[in-house]
Amino acid sequence: MKKISLWMASAILSLGIVSCGGGSGESTDGQDSVAVESPAVEETTVNVNLETSVVGWKGTMMGMYSHSGTVKLTNGTVTMAGNAISGGSFTVDLSTIAPTDSNYSKDNTKEKLVGHLGSPDFFDVANTPLATFEITGSDESGNVMGNLTVRGKTNPETVTGVMFDEATGTITGTLVFNRQNYGVAYKSTMKDMVLSDDIELKITLVKA
């Protein structure tokens, strides 16, 4: 794995990148140069592989131990404008929450955690089973900006630390969001205080 700029990552996800150029230059006969307007950059959209793409999650209790797991994607696309990620989106199904850690006991099982995360205390899966991230753009530092929607609430968020695996054509990144901004909270204030407000998402998108 290596860290790269988003334009390099986009080139791997894309089936073809269209580059364009233009500008102005000095004439050889001493006359003023004439500016040439660059043509519009063509956008290319590709799908992600829903079988191999995944979003991992992690939540910490009292800063001492954590629970982690995965959720599956239901759809996903990435749009490129020239060499930069300009749009796209992906949606995850919160009813597919699957713990992968080992911090459980006879009284506190994985099944109990899944039930609690799906309850109105947290993601209210019965009423809002889907969470989405709509990409609005990217920058030269390897960050992807967009709007995250959870439980019907939408806020701007940023995916950081974009990495590219050349062997598999996979792009990964990390999104950390404050659950309180989305109404993901215990009804009891005292119980809510034992859980960190930050939820970490590890996003893995693989080109279809």
C-alpha positions in Angstrom: 0.0 0.0 0.0 1.2 3.5 -0.7 -0.2 7.0 -0.4 -0.8 8.8 -3.6 -2.5 11.9 -4.8 -6.2 11.5 -5.8 -5.5 12.0 -9.5 -3.3 8.9 -9.5 -6.0 6.9 -7.7 -8.6 8.1 -10.1 -6.6 6.9 -13.0 -6.7 3.3 -11.6 -10.5 3.4 -10.9 -11.3 4.8 -14.3 -11.5 2.7 -17.5 -10.0 5.7 -19.3 -9.0 9.2 -18.2 -9.4 12.1 -20.7 -6.8 14.8 -20.3 -7.0 18.1 -21.9 -4.6 21.1 -22.2 -4.6 24.6 -23.4 -3.2 28.0 -22.6 -1.3 30.9 -24.2 2.1 31.4 -25.6 4.3 34.1 -27.2 4.3 34.4 -30.9 7.5 34.2 -32.8 6.9 37.4 -34.9 6.7 39.6 -31.8 3.0 40.1 -31.9 0.9 39.7 -28.7 -0.1 36.1 -28.0 -3.7 35.0 -28.2 -5.2 33.0 -25.3 -6.8 29.7 -26.3 -9.6 28.5 -24.1 -9.3 24.9 -22.9 -12.2 22.6 -23.9 -14.5 21.3 -21.2 -13.2 18.3 -19.3 -15.1 15.1 -20.0 -16.4 13.3 -16.9 -16.2 9.5 -16.6 -18.2 7.4 -14.1 -17.3 3.9 -13.1 -19.1 1.4 -10.8 -17.5 -0.2 -7.7 -17.6 -3.9 -7.0 -20.3 -4.5 -4.4 -19.0 -7.9 -3.5 -15.4 -6.9 -2.6 -16.0 -3.2 -1.6 -16.8 -2.7 2.1 -17.0 -0.2 4.9 -15.5 -1.0 8.3 -16.6 0.7 11.5 -15.1 1.2 14.9 -16.6 2.6 18.1 -14.7 3.1 21.4 -16.1 2.6 24.9 -14.7 4.8 27.7 -11.4 5.0 25.8 -10.5 1.5 27.1 -11.8 -1.0 24.5 -13.6 -0.9 21.2 -16.0 -2.7 19.0 -15.5 -3.0 15.3 -17.0 -4.6 12.3 -18.2 -4.1 8.7 -21.3 -3.1 6.7 -22.0 -4.0 3.1 -22.5 -1.6 0.2 -25.7 -1.6 -1.9 -24.4 0.6 -4.7 -21.4 2.8 -5.5 -19.9 5.0 -8.3 -17.0 7.3 -8.7 -16.9 10.1 -11.2 -13.8 11.7 -12.6 -13.3 15.0 -14.3 -10.0 14.8 -16.0 -7.5 13.7 -13.4 -9.6 14.5 -10.3 -12.5 12.8 -8.4 -15.4 15.1 -8.9 -18.4 13.1 -7.8 -20.0 9.8 -7.1 -21.6 8.2 -4.1 -21.9 5.0 -2.1 -24.6 3.6 0.1 -24.3 1.1 2.9 -27.0 -1.2 4.3 -27.0 -0.8 8.1 -29.0 -4.0 8.5 -25.8 -5.9 7.5 -23.8 -4.7 10.6 -21.4 -7.6 11.4 -19.0 -7.3 14.4 -15.4 -8.6 13.8 -13.8 -7.9 17.2 -13.5 -10.3 20.2 -14.6 -8.0 23.1 -17.6 -10.1 24.1 -18.8 -12.2 26.9 -21.6 -14.6 27.8 -23.8 -11.7 28.9 -22.6 -9.3 26.3 -22.7 -11.2 23.0 -22.2 -10.1 19.4 -25.9 -10.6 18.8 -26.8 -8.3 21.6 -24.5 -5.6 20.2 -26.0 -5.9 16.7 -29.5 -5.6 18.2 -28.5 -2.5 20.2 -26.8 -0.8 17.2 -29.9 -1.4 15.1 -32.2 0.0 17.7 -33.5 3.6 18.0 -30.7 4.3 20.5 -28.3 4.2 17.6 -29.0 3.7 13.9 -32.8 2.9 14.0 -32.4 0.4 11.2 -36.1 -0.4 11.0 -36.8 3.2 9.9 -33.5 4.3 8.3 -31.6 1.2 7.1 -29.4 3.1 4.6 -26.5 5.5 5.1 -25.0 7.4 2.1 -22.0 9.5 1.2 -22.3 11.8 -1.8 -19.0 13.0 -3.1 -18.7 16.7 -3.9 -15.0 16.9 -4.9 -11.4 16.3 -3.9 -8.2 18.2 -3.3 -4.6 17.8 -4.1 -3.8 16.5 -0.6 -5.6 13.2 -1.1 -8.9 14.2 0.6 -12.4 13.5 -0.7 -15.1 15.8 0.4 -18.8 15.0 0.5 -22.1 14.9 2.4 -22.8 12.0 4.8 -26.4 11.1 5.6 -27.2 8.9 8.6 -30.7 8.6 10.2 -32.0 11.2 7.7 -29.5 13.8 8.9 -26.9 15.2 6.5 -23.6 16.9 7.3 -20.4 17.7 5.3 -17.6 15.2 6.0 -14.1 14.4 4.6 -12.4 11.1 3.7 -8.7 11.4 4.6 -5.6 9.3 4.2 -6.5 8.0 0.7 -4.3 5.0 -0.2 -4.0 3.0 -3.4 -3.2 -0.7 -3.8 -1.9 -1.1 -7.4 -2.2 -4.9 -7.4 -5.9 -4.9 -6.7 -7.1 -1.6 -8.0 -8.4 -0.7 -4.6 -8.7 2.7 -3.0 -9.1 3.1 0.8 -9.7 6.1 3.1 -10.8 7.0 6.6 -13.9 9.0 7.5 -14.4 10.0 11.2 -17.7 11.5 12.1 -19.4 12.7 15.3 -22.4 10.5 15.9 -24.1 13.3 17.9 -24.5 15.2 14.7 -26.7 12.4 13.4 -28.8 11.6 16.4 -26.9 8.4 17.0 -27.1 8.5 20.8 -28.4 6.8 23.9 -31.6 8.3 25.3 -29.9 8.2 28.7 -27.3 10.9 29.1 -25.2 8.8 31.6 -25.1 5.8 29.3 -24.2 8.0 26.3 -21.2 9.4 28.1 -19.4 6.0 28.1 -19.3 5.8 24.3 -16.9 8.0 22.3 -18.7 10.5 20.0 -16.3 9.7 17.2 -17.1 6.8 14.9 -14.4 5.7 12.5 -15.2 4.4 9.1 -12.6 2.5 7.0 -13.8 2.7 3.4 -12.6 0.2 0.8 -13.8 0.7 -2.8 -12.8 -1.7 -5.5 -13.3 -1.0 -9.2 -15.9 -3.3 -10.8 
